């Protein structure tokens, strides 16, 4: 399995963003793919520990707790990830 390089682009948001694709150099919008990460599960677990079991689903709804990957709409290649500051976690 090839190691996947994740690089963060401060221009990228949690929603489709207009960029110049670094791969095919076309101005385009991105497609986003939002994934739960180990950190998402960790924060959910943390919520349970502090007695907020009812809030444990929260990290799954907050994009700042999740990996947001952007793909070029033209060439479909991975172009970067949203810079996650964990401001809500
Ligand atoms: Zn492209």
PDB file of the backbone (N, CA, C, O) and the ligand in Angstrom, with CONECT records:
HET     ZN  A 101       1
ATOM      1  N   UNK A   1       0.843  -1.200   0.000  1.00  0.00           N
ATOM      2  CA  UNK A   1       0.000   0.000   0.000  1.00  0.00           C
ATOM      3  C   UNK A   1       0.872   1.242   0.000  1.00  0.00           C
ATOM      4  O   UNK A   1       1.726   1.402   0.872  1.00  0.00           O
ATOM      5  N   UNK A   2       0.669   2.105  -0.954  1.00  0.00           N
ATOM      6  CA  UNK A   2       1.461   3.330  -1.045  1.00  0.00           C
ATOM      7  C   UNK A   2       1.066   4.299   0.059  1.00  0.00           C
ATOM      8  O   UNK A   2      -0.117   4.491   0.340  1.00  0.00           O
ATOM      9  N   UNK A   3       2.057   4.900   0.671  1.00  0.00           N
ATOM     10  CA  UNK A   3       1.782   5.889   1.712  1.00  0.00           C
ATOM     11  C   UNK A   3       1.141   7.108   1.071  1.00  0.00           C
ATOM     12  O   UNK A   3       1.575   7.587   0.023  1.00  0.00           O
ATOM     13  N   UNK A   4       0.115   7.588   1.715  1.00  0.00           N
ATOM     14  CA  UNK A   4      -0.603   8.724   1.151  1.00  0.00           C
ATOM     15  C   UNK A   4      -0.069  10.016   1.745  1.00  0.00           C
ATOM     16  O   UNK A   4      -0.010  10.176   2.964  1.00  0.00           O
ATOM     17  N   UNK A   5       0.314  10.924   0.882  1.00  0.00           N
ATOM     18  CA  UNK A   5       0.820  12.210   1.358  1.00  0.00           C
ATOM     19  C   UNK A   5      -0.363  13.149   1.575  1.00  0.00           C
ATOM     20  O   UNK A   5      -1.150  13.404   0.664  1.00  0.00           O
ATOM     21  N   UNK A   6      -0.468  13.653   2.790  1.00  0.00           N
ATOM     22  CA  UNK A   6      -1.514  14.631   3.083  1.00  0.00           C
ATOM     23  C   UNK A   6      -0.853  15.986   3.191  1.00  0.00           C
ATOM     24  O   UNK A   6       0.049  16.179   4.006  1.00  0.00           O
ATOM     25  N   UNK A   7      -1.293  16.917   2.380  1.00  0.00           N
ATOM     26  CA  UNK A   7      -0.767  18.254   2.577  1.00  0.00           C
ATOM     27  C   UNK A   7      -1.906  19.243   2.734  1.00  0.00           C
ATOM     28  O   UNK A   7      -2.967  19.127   2.121  1.00  0.00           O
ATOM     29  N   UNK A   8      -1.635  20.223   3.584  1.00  0.00           N
ATOM     30  CA  UNK A   8      -2.672  21.172   3.954  1.00  0.00           C
ATOM     31  C   UNK A   8      -2.502  22.458   3.177  1.00  0.00           C
ATOM     32  O   UNK A   8      -1.398  22.986   3.041  1.00  0.00           O
ATOM     33  N   UNK A   9      -3.615  22.948   2.671  1.00  0.00           N
ATOM     34  CA  UNK A   9      -3.615  24.186   1.922  1.00  0.00           C
ATOM     35  C   UNK A   9      -4.508  25.169   2.664  1.00  0.00           C
ATOM     36  O   UNK A   9      -5.706  24.928   2.812  1.00  0.00           O
ATOM     37  N   UNK A  10      -3.924  26.296   3.139  1.00  0.00           N
ATOM     38  CA  UNK A  10      -4.734  27.239   3.918  1.00  0.00           C
ATOM     39  C   UNK A  10      -5.882  27.853   3.117  1.00  0.00           C
ATOM     40  O   UNK A  10      -6.811  28.414   3.698  1.00  0.00           O
ATOM     41  N   UNK A  11      -5.824  27.750   1.792  1.00  0.00           N
ATOM     42  CA  UNK A  11      -6.905  28.298   0.966  1.00  0.00           C
ATOM     43  C   UNK A  11      -8.133  27.395   0.973  1.00  0.00           C
ATOM     44  O   UNK A  11      -9.241  27.840   0.672  1.00  0.00           O
ATOM     45  N   UNK A  12      -7.934  26.142   1.314  1.00  0.00           N
ATOM     46  CA  UNK A  12      -9.035  25.195   1.241  1.00  0.00           C
ATOM     47  C   UNK A  12      -9.936  25.307   2.465  1.00  0.00           C
ATOM     48  O   UNK A  12      -9.470  25.488   3.590  1.00  0.00           O
ATOM     49  N   UNK A  13     -11.224  25.196   2.216  1.00  0.00           N
ATOM     50  CA  UNK A  13     -12.210  25.309   3.282  1.00  0.00           C
ATOM     51  C   UNK A  13     -12.817  23.928   3.538  1.00  0.00           C
ATOM     52  O   UNK A  13     -12.322  22.916   3.042  1.00  0.00           O
ATOM     53  N   UNK A  14     -13.881  23.908   4.309  1.00  0.00           N
ATOM     54  CA  UNK A  14     -14.553  22.626   4.531  1.00  0.00           C
ATOM     55  C   UNK A  14     -15.595  22.372   3.444  1.00  0.00           C
ATOM     56  O   UNK A  14     -16.231  21.319   3.408  1.00  0.00           O
ATOM     57  N   UNK A  15     -15.757  23.355   2.560  1.00  0.00           N
ATOM     58  CA  UNK A  15     -16.721  23.232   1.470  1.00  0.00           C
ATOM     59  C   UNK A  15     -15.957  23.312   0.141  1.00  0.00           C
ATOM     60  O   UNK A  15     -14.797  23.724   0.135  1.00  0.00           O
ATOM     61  N   UNK A  16     -16.575  22.930  -0.980  1.00  0.00           N
ATOM     62  CA  UNK A  16     -15.881  23.029  -2.273  1.00  0.00           C
ATOM     63  C   UNK A  16     -15.303  24.428  -2.487  1.00  0.00           C
ATOM     64  O   UNK A  16     -15.993  25.429  -2.295  1.00  0.00           O
ATOM     65  N   UNK A  17     -14.050  24.487  -2.880  1.00  0.00           N
ATOM     66  CA  UNK A  17     -13.309  25.742  -2.952  1.00  0.00           C
ATOM     67  C   UNK A  17     -12.797  25.950  -4.367  1.00  0.00           C
ATOM     68  O   UNK A  17     -12.417  24.997  -5.047  1.00  0.00           O
ATOM     69  N   UNK A  18     -12.788  27.216  -4.810  1.00  0.00           N
ATOM     70  CA  UNK A  18     -12.247  27.514  -6.131  1.00  0.00           C
ATOM     71  C   UNK A  18     -10.728  27.670  -6.026  1.00  0.00           C
ATOM     72  O   UNK A  18     -10.236  28.519  -5.282  1.00  0.00           O
ATOM     73  N   UNK A  19     -10.002  26.862  -6.760  1.00  0.00           N
ATOM     74  CA  UNK A  19      -8.537  26.891  -6.718  1.00  0.00           C
ATOM     75  C   UNK A  19      -7.982  26.732  -8.129  1.00  0.00           C
ATOM     76  O   UNK A  19      -8.709  26.433  -9.077  1.00  0.00           O
ATOM     77  N   UNK A  20      -6.667  26.943  -8.239  1.00  0.00           N
ATOM     78  CA  UNK A  20      -5.975  26.528  -9.451  1.00  0.00           C
ATOM     79  C   UNK A  20      -5.324  25.198  -9.087  1.00  0.00           C
ATOM     80  O   UNK A  20      -4.461  25.129  -8.212  1.00  0.00           O
ATOM     81  N   UNK A  21      -5.749  24.164  -9.765  1.00  0.00           N
ATOM     82  CA  UNK A  21      -5.286  22.823  -9.435  1.00  0.00           C
ATOM     83  C   UNK A  21      -3.766  22.720  -9.571  1.00  0.00           C
ATOM     84  O   UNK A  21      -3.215  23.057 -10.619  1.00  0.00           O
ATOM     85  N   UNK A  22      -3.081  22.253  -8.512  1.00  0.00           N
ATOM     86  CA  UNK A  22      -1.615  22.120  -8.586  1.00  0.00           C
ATOM     87  C   UNK A  22      -1.184  20.971  -9.496  1.00  0.00           C
ATOM     88  O   UNK A  22      -0.013  20.882  -9.863  1.00  0.00           O
ATOM     89  N   UNK A  23      -2.109  20.100  -9.859  1.00  0.00           N
ATOM     90  CA  UNK A  23      -1.772  18.938 -10.684  1.00  0.00           C
ATOM     91  C   UNK A  23      -1.960  19.218 -12.171  1.00  0.00           C
ATOM     92  O   UNK A  23      -1.073  18.951 -12.982  1.00  0.00           O
ATOM     93  N   UNK A  24      -3.156  19.773 -12.525  1.00  0.00           N
ATOM     94  CA  UNK A  24      -3.406  19.999 -13.951  1.00  0.00           C
ATOM     95  C   UNK A  24      -3.406  21.499 -14.295  1.00  0.00           C
ATOM     96  O   UNK A  24      -3.607  21.877 -15.450  1.00  0.00           O
ATOM     97  N   UNK A  25      -3.178  22.349 -13.276  1.00  0.00           N
ATOM     98  CA  UNK A  25      -3.039  23.796 -13.445  1.00  0.00           C
ATOM     99  C   UNK A  25      -4.266  24.469 -14.063  1.00  0.00           C
ATOM    100  O   UNK A  25      -4.153  25.518 -14.696  1.00  0.00           O
ATOM    101  N   UNK A  26      -5.433  23.859 -13.874  1.00  0.00           N
ATOM    102  CA  UNK A  26      -6.656  24.473 -14.359  1.00  0.00           C
ATOM    103  C   UNK A  26      -7.365  25.169 -13.204  1.00  0.00           C
ATOM    104  O   UNK A  26      -7.404  24.651 -12.088  1.00  0.00           O
ATOM    105  N   UNK A  27      -7.928  26.350 -13.478  1.00  0.00           N
ATOM    106  CA  UNK A  27      -8.779  26.940 -12.446  1.00  0.00           C
ATOM    107  C   UNK A  27     -10.049  26.107 -12.336  1.00  0.00           C
ATOM    108  O   UNK A  27     -10.726  25.874 -13.337  1.00  0.00           O
ATOM    109  N   UNK A  28     -10.366  25.669 -11.160  1.00  0.00           N
ATOM    110  CA  UNK A  28     -11.485  24.743 -10.993  1.00  0.00           C
ATOM    111  C   UNK A  28     -12.028  24.806  -9.576  1.00  0.00           C
ATOM    112  O   UNK A  28     -11.414  25.391  -8.684  1.00  0.00           O
ATOM    113  N   UNK A  29     -13.171  24.203  -9.388  1.00  0.00           N
ATOM    114  CA  UNK A  29     -13.684  24.000  -8.038  1.00  0.00           C
ATOM    115  C   UNK A  29     -13.283  22.605  -7.592  1.00  0.00           C
ATOM    116  O   UNK A  29     -13.020  21.722  -8.408  1.00  0.00           O
ATOM    117  N   UNK A  30     -13.244  22.431  -6.296  1.00  0.00           N
ATOM    118  CA  UNK A  30     -12.864  21.121  -5.777  1.00  0.00           C
ATOM    119  C   UNK A  30     -14.105  20.333  -5.363  1.00  0.00           C
ATOM    120  O   UNK A  30     -15.145  20.907  -5.042  1.00  0.00           O
ATOM    121  N   UNK A  31     -13.976  19.035  -5.375  1.00  0.00           N
ATOM    122  CA  UNK A  31     -14.951  18.153  -4.740  1.00  0.00           C
ATOM    123  C   UNK A  31     -14.404  17.842  -3.357  1.00  0.00           C
ATOM    124  O   UNK A  31     -13.205  17.617  -3.195  1.00  0.00           O
ATOM    125  N   UNK A  32     -15.277  17.828  -2.366  1.00  0.00           N
ATOM    126  CA  UNK A  32     -14.790  17.509  -1.026  1.00  0.00           C
ATOM    127  C   UNK A  32     -15.272  16.143  -0.581  1.00  0.00           C
ATOM    128  O   UNK A  32     -16.363  15.689  -0.927  1.00  0.00           O
ATOM    129  N   UNK A  33     -14.421  15.512   0.194  1.00  0.00           N
ATOM    130  CA  UNK A  33     -14.751  14.224   0.796  1.00  0.00           C
ATOM    131  C   UNK A  33     -14.457  14.378   2.284  1.00  0.00           C
ATOM    132  O   UNK A  33     -13.326  14.670   2.671  1.00  0.00           O
ATOM    133  N   UNK A  34     -15.467  14.182   3.108  1.00  0.00           N
ATOM    134  CA  UNK A  34     -15.298  14.350   4.547  1.00  0.00           C
ATOM    135  C   UNK A  34     -15.247  12.978   5.199  1.00  0.00           C
ATOM    136  O   UNK A  34     -16.117  12.133   4.989  1.00  0.00           O
ATOM    137  N   UNK A  35     -14.212  12.782   5.988  1.00  0.00           N
ATOM    138  CA  UNK A  35     -14.034  11.480   6.614  1.00  0.00           C
ATOM    139  C   UNK A  35     -13.856  11.627   8.110  1.00  0.00           C
ATOM    140  O   UNK A  35     -13.258  12.593   8.585  1.00  0.00           O
ATOM    141  N   UNK A  36     -14.375  10.669   8.844  1.00  0.00           N
ATOM    142  CA  UNK A  36     -14.073  10.612  10.267  1.00  0.00           C
ATOM    143  C   UNK A  36     -12.652  10.094  10.414  1.00  0.00           C
ATOM    144  O   UNK A  36     -12.215   9.218   9.667  1.00  0.00           O
ATOM    145  N   UNK A  37     -11.944  10.639  11.376  1.00  0.00           N
ATOM    146  CA  UNK A  37     -10.572  10.202  11.615  1.00  0.00           C
ATOM    147  C   UNK A  37     -10.490   9.597  13.010  1.00  0.00           C
ATOM    148  O   UNK A  37     -11.466   9.609  13.761  1.00  0.00           O
ATOM    149  N   UNK A  38      -9.331   9.074  13.345  1.00  0.00           N
ATOM    150  CA  UNK A  38      -9.125   8.559  14.699  1.00  0.00           C
ATOM    151  C   UNK A  38      -9.390   9.654  15.720  1.00  0.00           C
ATOM    152  O   UNK A  38      -9.877   9.397  16.821  1.00  0.00           O
ATOM    153  N   UNK A  39      -9.058  10.890  15.329  1.00  0.00           N
ATOM    154  CA  UNK A  39      -9.256  12.018  16.223  1.00  0.00           C
ATOM    155  C   UNK A  39     -10.745  12.252  16.478  1.00  0.00           C
ATOM    156  O   UNK A  39     -11.145  12.607  17.587  1.00  0.00           O
ATOM    157  N   UNK A  40     -11.556  12.053  15.448  1.00  0.00           N
ATOM    158  CA  UNK A  40     -13.005  12.207  15.602  1.00  0.00           C
ATOM    159  C   UNK A  40     -13.502  11.225  16.657  1.00  0.00           C
ATOM    160  O   UNK A  40     -14.250  11.589  17.565  1.00  0.00           O
ATOM    161  N   UNK A  41     -13.067   9.956  16.518  1.00  0.00           N
ATOM    162  CA  UNK A  41     -13.482   8.936  17.472  1.00  0.00           C
ATOM    163  C   UNK A  41     -12.935   9.239  18.857  1.00  0.00           C
ATOM    164  O   UNK A  41     -13.598   8.996  19.865  1.00  0.00           O
ATOM    165  N   UNK A  42     -11.718   9.773  18.897  1.00  0.00           N
ATOM    166  CA  UNK A  42     -11.093  10.112  20.167  1.00  0.00           C
ATOM    167  C   UNK A  42     -11.905  11.179  20.902  1.00  0.00           C
ATOM    168  O   UNK A  42     -12.133  11.077  22.108  1.00  0.00           O
ATOM    169  N   UNK A  43     -12.337  12.201  20.165  1.00  0.00           N
ATOM    170  CA  UNK A  43     -13.112  13.269  20.799  1.00  0.00           C
ATOM    171  C   UNK A  43     -14.479  12.761  21.253  1.00  0.00           C
ATOM    172  O   UNK A  43     -15.006  13.208  22.272  1.00  0.00           O
ATOM    173  N   UNK A  44     -15.045  11.835  20.500  1.00  0.00           N
ATOM    174  CA  UNK A  44     -16.322  11.242  20.894  1.00  0.00           C
ATOM    175  C   UNK A  44     -16.138  10.458  22.193  1.00  0.00           C
ATOM    176  O   UNK A  44     -16.972  10.524  23.096  1.00  0.00           O
ATOM    177  N   UNK A  45     -15.038   9.720  22.273  1.00  0.00           N
ATOM    178  CA  UNK A  45     -14.694   8.944  23.460  1.00  0.00           C
ATOM    179  C   UNK A  45     -14.483   9.885  24.650  1.00  0.00           C
ATOM    180  O   UNK A  45     -14.911   9.602  25.769  1.00  0.00           O
ATOM    181  N   UNK A  46     -13.814  11.011  24.380  1.00  0.00           N
ATOM    182  CA  UNK A  46     -13.531  12.009  25.406  1.00  0.00           C
ATOM    183  C   UNK A  46     -14.829  12.579  25.965  1.00  0.00           C
ATOM    184  O   UNK A  46     -14.964  12.781  27.172  1.00  0.00           O
ATOM    185  N   UNK A  47     -15.772  12.833  25.083  1.00  0.00           N
ATOM    186  CA  UNK A  47     -17.083  13.346  25.493  1.00  0.00           C
ATOM    187  C   UNK A  47     -17.737  12.377  26.476  1.00  0.00           C
ATOM    188  O   UNK A  47     -18.333  12.796  27.468  1.00  0.00           O
ATOM    189  N   UNK A  48     -17.621  11.075  26.193  1.00  0.00           N
ATOM    190  CA  UNK A  48     -18.190  10.054  27.068  1.00  0.00           C
ATOM    191  C   UNK A  48     -17.511  10.078  28.432  1.00  0.00           C
ATOM    192  O   UNK A  48     -18.163   9.962  29.469  1.00  0.00           O
ATOM    193  N   UNK A  49     -16.185  10.231  28.410  1.00  0.00           N
ATOM    194  CA  UNK A  49     -15.407  10.222  29.644  1.00  0.00           C
ATOM    195  C   UNK A  49     -15.801  11.366  30.572  1.00  0.00           C
ATOM    196  O   UNK A  49     -15.876  11.186  31.787  1.00  0.00           O
ATOM    197  N   UNK A  50     -16.049  12.535  30.003  1.00  0.00           N
ATOM    198  CA  UNK A  50     -16.378  13.688  30.842  1.00  0.00           C
ATOM    199  C   UNK A  50     -17.872  13.737  31.157  1.00  0.00           C
ATOM    200  O   UNK A  50     -18.369  14.729  31.692  1.00  0.00           O
ATOM    201  N   UNK A  51     -18.577  12.668  30.824  1.00  0.00           N
ATOM    202  CA  UNK A  51     -19.980  12.578  31.187  1.00  0.00           C
ATOM    203  C   UNK A  51     -20.940  13.225  30.220  1.00  0.00           C
ATOM    204  O   UNK A  51     -22.101  13.473  30.546  1.00  0.00           O
ATOM    205  N   UNK A  52     -20.442  13.501  29.010  1.00  0.00           N
ATOM    206  CA  UNK A  52     -21.302  14.106  27.989  1.00  0.00           C
ATOM    207  C   UNK A  52     -21.701  13.068  26.952  1.00  0.00           C
ATOM    208  O   UNK A  52     -21.633  13.319  25.749  1.00  0.00           O
ATOM    209  N   UNK A  53     -22.115  11.906  27.427  1.00  0.00           N
ATOM    210  CA  UNK A  53     -22.480  10.840  26.490  1.00  0.00           C
ATOM    211  C   UNK A  53     -23.490  11.321  25.458  1.00  0.00           C
ATOM    212  O   UNK A  53     -23.465  10.904  24.300  1.00  0.00           O
ATOM    213  N   UNK A  54     -24.361  12.191  25.891  1.00  0.00           N
ATOM    214  CA  UNK A  54     -25.386  12.687  24.976  1.00  0.00           C
ATOM    215  C   UNK A  54     -24.784  13.580  23.902  1.00  0.00           C
ATOM    216  O   UNK A  54     -25.394  13.817  22.860  1.00  0.00           O
ATOM    217  N   UNK A  55     -23.570  14.076  24.171  1.00  0.00           N
ATOM    218  CA  UNK A  55     -22.909  14.958  23.202  1.00  0.00           C
ATOM    219  C   UNK A  55     -21.872  14.206  22.376  1.00  0.00           C
ATOM    220  O   UNK A  55     -21.184  14.810  21.554  1.00  0.00           O
ATOM    221  N   UNK A  56     -21.753  12.914  22.580  1.00  0.00           N
ATOM    222  CA  UNK A  56     -20.687  12.143  21.927  1.00  0.00           C
ATOM    223  C   UNK A  56     -20.787  12.157  20.408  1.00  0.00           C
ATOM    224  O   UNK A  56     -19.797  11.927  19.713  1.00  0.00           O
ATOM    225  N   UNK A  57     -21.979  12.424  19.896  1.00  0.00           N
ATOM    226  CA  UNK A  57     -22.155  12.463  18.437  1.00  0.00           C
ATOM    227  C   UNK A  57     -21.640  13.764  17.856  1.00  0.00           C
ATOM    228  O   UNK A  57     -21.440  13.874  16.646  1.00  0.00           O
ATOM    229  N   UNK A  58     -21.419  14.769  18.730  1.00  0.00           N
ATOM    230  CA  UNK A  58     -21.041  16.094  18.239  1.00  0.00           C
ATOM    231  C   UNK A  58     -19.811  16.111  17.326  1.00  0.00           C
ATOM    232  O   UNK A  58     -19.849  16.721  16.257  1.00  0.00           O
ATOM    233  N   UNK A  59     -18.705  15.439  17.742  1.00  0.00           N
ATOM    234  CA  UNK A  59     -17.516  15.492  16.871  1.00  0.00           C
ATOM    235  C   UNK A  59     -17.789  14.993  15.457  1.00  0.00           C
ATOM    236  O   UNK A  59     -17.098  15.383  14.515  1.00  0.00           O
ATOM    237  N   UNK A  60     -18.807  14.120  15.303  1.00  0.00           N
ATOM    238  CA  UNK A  60     -19.097  13.582  13.984  1.00  0.00           C
ATOM    239  C   UNK A  60     -19.814  14.586  13.088  1.00  0.00           C
ATOM    240  O   UNK A  60     -19.921  14.390  11.877  1.00  0.00           O
ATOM    241  N   UNK A  61     -20.300  15.654  13.695  1.00  0.00           N
ATOM    242  CA  UNK A  61     -21.023  16.649  12.910  1.00  0.00           C
ATOM    243  C   UNK A  61     -20.185  17.895  12.653  1.00  0.00           C
ATOM    244  O   UNK A  61     -20.567  18.752  11.856  1.00  0.00           O
ATOM    245  N   UNK A  62     -19.039  17.995  13.332  1.00  0.00           N
ATOM    246  CA  UNK A  62     -18.210  19.198  13.211  1.00  0.00           C
ATOM    247  C   UNK A  62     -17.048  18.925  12.256  1.00  0.00           C
ATOM    248  O   UNK A  62     -16.194  18.082  12.531  1.00  0.00           O
ATOM    249  N   UNK A  63     -17.023  19.631  11.158  1.00  0.00           N
ATOM    250  CA  UNK A  63     -15.993  19.376  10.158  1.00  0.00           C
ATOM    251  C   UNK A  63     -14.588  19.639  10.681  1.00  0.00           C
ATOM    252  O   UNK A  63     -13.621  19.084  10.159  1.00  0.00           O
ATOM    253  N   UNK A  64     -14.465  20.475  11.702  1.00  0.00           N
ATOM    254  CA  UNK A  64     -13.142  20.754  12.249  1.00  0.00           C
ATOM    255  C   UNK A  64     -12.566  19.538  12.955  1.00  0.00           C
ATOM    256  O   UNK A  64     -11.362  19.487  13.208  1.00  0.00           O
ATOM    257  N   UNK A  65     -13.387  18.575  13.272  1.00  0.00           N
ATOM    258  CA  UNK A  65     -12.914  17.360  13.926  1.00  0.00           C
ATOM    259  C   UNK A  65     -12.673  16.246  12.910  1.00  0.00           C
ATOM    260  O   UNK A  65     -12.323  15.124  13.275  1.00  0.00           O
ATOM    261  N   UNK A  66     -12.861  16.566  11.647  1.00  0.00           N
ATOM    262  CA  UNK A  66     -12.808  15.521  10.644  1.00  0.00           C
ATOM    263  C   UNK A  66     -11.819  15.891   9.545  1.00  0.00           C
ATOM    264  O   UNK A  66     -11.398  17.041   9.420  1.00  0.00           O
ATOM    265  N   UNK A  67     -11.467  14.896   8.763  1.00  0.00           N
ATOM    266  CA  UNK A  67     -10.557  15.138   7.650  1.00  0.00           C
ATOM    267  C   UNK A  67     -11.385  15.568   6.441  1.00  0.00           C
ATOM    268  O   UNK A  67     -12.293  14.855   6.014  1.00  0.00           O
ATOM    269  N   UNK A  68     -11.062  16.743   5.895  1.00  0.00           N
ATOM    270  CA  UNK A  68     -11.764  17.231   4.706  1.00  0.00           C
ATOM    271  C   UNK A  68     -10.761  17.239   3.552  1.00  0.00           C
ATOM    272  O   UNK A  68      -9.833  18.047   3.518  1.00  0.00           O
ATOM    273  N   UNK A  69     -10.969  16.321   2.613  1.00  0.00           N
ATOM    274  CA  UNK A  69     -10.043  16.173   1.501  1.00  0.00           C
ATOM    275  C   UNK A  69     -10.651  16.776   0.245  1.00  0.00           C
ATOM    276  O   UNK A  69     -11.840  16.617  -0.029  1.00  0.00           O
ATOM    277  N   UNK A  70      -9.811  17.471  -0.511  1.00  0.00           N
ATOM    278  CA  UNK A  70     -10.280  18.113  -1.734  1.00  0.00           C
ATOM    279  C   UNK A  70      -9.722  17.415  -2.970  1.00  0.00           C
ATOM    280  O   UNK A  70      -8.553  17.032  -3.019  1.00  0.00           O
ATOM    281  N   UNK A  71     -10.598  17.261  -3.971  1.00  0.00           N
ATOM    282  CA  UNK A  71     -10.202  16.641  -5.235  1.00  0.00           C
ATOM    283  C   UNK A  71     -10.541  17.592  -6.369  1.00  0.00           C
ATOM    284  O   UNK A  71     -11.592  18.233  -6.362  1.00  0.00           O
ATOM    285  N   UNK A  72      -9.654  17.679  -7.334  1.00  0.00           N
ATOM    286  CA  UNK A  72      -9.870  18.516  -8.513  1.00  0.00           C
ATOM    287  C   UNK A  72     -11.057  17.978  -9.314  1.00  0.00           C
ATOM    288  O   UNK A  72     -11.162  16.775  -9.553  1.00  0.00           O
ATOM    289  N   UNK A  73     -11.948  18.885  -9.724  1.00  0.00           N
ATOM    290  CA  UNK A  73     -13.105  18.447 -10.513  1.00  0.00           C
ATOM    291  C   UNK A  73     -12.700  18.120 -11.951  1.00  0.00           C
ATOM    292  O   UNK A  73     -13.397  17.384 -12.650  1.00  0.00           O
ATOM    293  N   UNK A  74     -11.560  18.678 -12.385  1.00  0.00           N
ATOM    294  CA  UNK A  74     -11.140  18.444 -13.765  1.00  0.00           C
ATOM    295  C   UNK A  74     -10.390  17.128 -13.905  1.00  0.00           C
ATOM    296  O   UNK A  74     -10.705  16.313 -14.773  1.00  0.00           O
ATOM    297  N   UNK A  75      -9.384  16.923 -13.039  1.00  0.00           N
ATOM    298  CA  UNK A  75      -8.548  15.728 -13.202  1.00  0.00           C
ATOM    299  C   UNK A  75      -8.799  14.686 -12.117  1.00  0.00           C
ATOM    300  O   UNK A  75      -8.236  13.592 -12.148  1.00  0.00           O
ATOM    301  N   UNK A  76      -9.666  15.046 -11.141  1.00  0.00           N
ATOM    302  CA  UNK A  76     -10.063  14.100 -10.101  1.00  0.00           C
ATOM    303  C   UNK A  76      -8.955  13.701  -9.145  1.00  0.00           C
ATOM    304  O   UNK A  76      -9.109  12.757  -8.370  1.00  0.00           O
ATOM    305  N   UNK A  77      -7.831  14.420  -9.196  1.00  0.00           N
ATOM    306  CA  UNK A  77      -6.738  14.046  -8.314  1.00  0.00           C
ATOM    307  C   UNK A  77      -6.832  14.793  -6.989  1.00  0.00           C
ATOM    308  O   UNK A  77      -7.398  15.883  -6.909  1.00  0.00           O
ATOM    309  N   UNK A  78      -6.270  14.188  -5.963  1.00  0.00           N
ATOM    310  CA  UNK A  78      -6.246  14.790  -4.633  1.00  0.00           C
ATOM    311  C   UNK A  78      -5.371  16.042  -4.663  1.00  0.00           C
ATOM    312  O   UNK A  78      -4.223  15.984  -5.103  1.00  0.00           O
ATOM    313  N   UNK A  79      -5.904  17.166  -4.200  1.00  0.00           N
ATOM    314  CA  UNK A  79      -5.133  18.412  -4.275  1.00  0.00           C
ATOM    315  C   UNK A  79      -4.780  18.986  -2.911  1.00  0.00           C
ATOM    316  O   UNK A  79      -4.006  19.940  -2.832  1.00  0.00           O
ATOM    317  N   UNK A  80      -5.330  18.425  -1.831  1.00  0.00           N
ATOM    318  CA  UNK A  80      -4.957  18.922  -0.516  1.00  0.00           C
ATOM    319  C   UNK A  80      -6.090  18.770   0.477  1.00  0.00           C
ATOM    320  O   UNK A  80      -7.205  18.387   0.124  1.00  0.00           O
ATOM    321  N   UNK A  81      -5.782  19.079   1.730  1.00  0.00           N
ATOM    322  CA  UNK A  81      -6.773  18.953   2.781  1.00  0.00           C
ATOM    323  C   UNK A  81      -6.984  20.285   3.476  1.00  0.00           C
ATOM    324  O   UNK A  81      -6.104  21.144   3.508  1.00  0.00           O
ATOM    325  N   UNK A  82      -8.160  20.427   4.022  1.00  0.00           N
ATOM    326  CA  UNK A  82      -8.497  21.601   4.807  1.00  0.00           C
ATOM    327  C   UNK A  82      -7.594  21.665   6.025  1.00  0.00           C
ATOM    328  O   UNK A  82      -7.397  20.666   6.717  1.00  0.00           O
ATOM    329  N   UNK A  83      -7.040  22.862   6.288  1.00  0.00           N
ATOM    330  CA  UNK A  83      -6.169  23.034   7.456  1.00  0.00           C
ATOM    331  C   UNK A  83      -7.035  23.060   8.697  1.00  0.00           C
ATOM    332  O   UNK A  83      -7.803  23.994   8.930  1.00  0.00           O
ATOM    333  N   UNK A  84      -6.892  22.022   9.477  1.00  0.00           N
ATOM    334  CA  UNK A  84      -7.747  21.819  10.633  1.00  0.00           C
ATOM    335  C   UNK A  84      -7.111  22.411  11.888  1.00  0.00           C
ATOM    336  O   UNK A  84      -6.029  21.997  12.304  1.00  0.00           O
ATOM    337  N   UNK A  85      -7.787  23.368  12.473  1.00  0.00           N
ATOM    338  CA  UNK A  85      -7.248  24.002  13.680  1.00  0.00           C
ATOM    339  C   UNK A  85      -7.872  23.487  14.960  1.00  0.00           C
ATOM    340  O   UNK A  85      -7.521  23.925  16.055  1.00  0.00           O
ATOM    341  N   UNK A  86      -8.794  22.559  14.816  1.00  0.00           N
ATOM    342  CA  UNK A  86      -9.482  21.991  15.982  1.00  0.00           C
ATOM    343  C   UNK A  86     -10.012  23.064  16.902  1.00  0.00           C
ATOM    344  O   UNK A  86      -9.924  22.933  18.123  1.00  0.00           O
ATOM    345  N   UNK A  87     -10.568  24.135  16.333  1.00  0.00           N
ATOM    346  CA  UNK A  87     -11.004  25.194  17.207  1.00  0.00           C
ATOM    347  C   UNK A  87     -12.229  24.817  18.024  1.00  0.00           C
ATOM    348  O   UNK A  87     -12.482  25.437  19.057  1.00  0.00           O
ATOM    349  N   UNK A  88     -12.989  23.834  17.603  1.00  0.00           N
ATOM    350  CA  UNK A  88     -14.174  23.461  18.375  1.00  0.00           C
ATOM    351  C   UNK A  88     -13.914  22.260  19.270  1.00  0.00           C
ATOM    352  O   UNK A  88     -14.790  21.850  20.030  1.00  0.00           O
ATOM    353  N   UNK A  89     -12.729  21.700  19.185  1.00  0.00           N
ATOM    354  CA  UNK A  89     -12.493  20.465  19.934  1.00  0.00           C
ATOM    355  C   UNK A  89     -11.544  20.698  21.090  1.00  0.00           C
ATOM    356  O   UNK A  89     -11.232  19.765  21.830  1.00  0.00           O
TER     357      UNK A  89
HETATM  358 ZN    ZN A 101      -6.631  19.082 -11.675  1.00  0.00          ZN
END
